[in-house]
Amino acid sequence: MADVIKTSNELLIECLFNDGDTRTITLNRPRSDISAADIESLEDFIYTEKIIIGDREGSDFWKIKKAIKRETTTQYLDLEI
């Protein structure tokens, strides 16, 4: 068996709530052209429509603390001789 290389892309969106709690939303295979303006629009939408709430005390969403694109490469080595 040959070595196997797997690459994955994710967008991690860390949300901050009024009570100080945080939650991270992970999106697999995001668009490659996501901009800061897109993240700001998402933040406004989540805030005005109240589509998520904190799970610790049921607190309201406050803002997106950060959004990070992450690419991970994993290599599975064939160690058979």
N, C-alpha and C positions, 0 to 999 in steps of 0.2 A: 504494500500500500504506500502511496506517495504522501508527502506532507500536504496538509490542507490549510489554506489561508482563508480566513473569513473576515470581511470588513463590514462594519455596521455604522450607521449615522443616526444620531439622536439630537433632539432639541430639548434641553432641560430648562423648564420655566419655574423659578422659585417664587411662590406667592407669599405675601405677608398679610397677616390679618390684624385687626384692631387690638386684639389681646396679646400681640407679640408672637403668636404661633406662626409657623411657616409650614408650607407643603410644597412639594416639588411635583410638577406635572411633566412626564416624559413622553415625548412624541417620537415614534420611530419613523425613519425615512422622511424627514421634513423636506420641504422645498428648498432648493439650494439658494434661492434669491430672497430669502426672508430678511427684511431690513428692520432697523430700529423703529421706523414709522409703523410697520406692521405690528410690532410688539406693543407700541403705545396704543394703537387702535384696539388691540386685544384687551389691554388693560382697561381702557375706557368702557368697552363692551361688558367685561366681567363686572366692573364697578357699578355701572348704571342698571344692568339687568339682574344683578345679584344672583348669578348662576352658581356660585360656589360659596360655601360658608365654612368657617373653621370647625374642626371636630372636637377641639378641647372644650370650648365654652359656647359653641354656636355663634362665634363672633363673625362680623361682616368682613368681607374682603377689603383690604386697604390699597395695596399696590403690588405690582410685580417688582420684586427686589432685584432679580437678575435673570437673564436668559442666555444660555450658553449652547453653542453648537459643539457636539463632541463626535469625533470619528474614532472608532476603536478597531484595531486590527489584532486578530487572534490567530496564532499559528499553532496547529496541532502537528507535532513531530512524529514521524514514523520511525520508531526505535527498533524495529525488527531487523535482524541481521541476516 
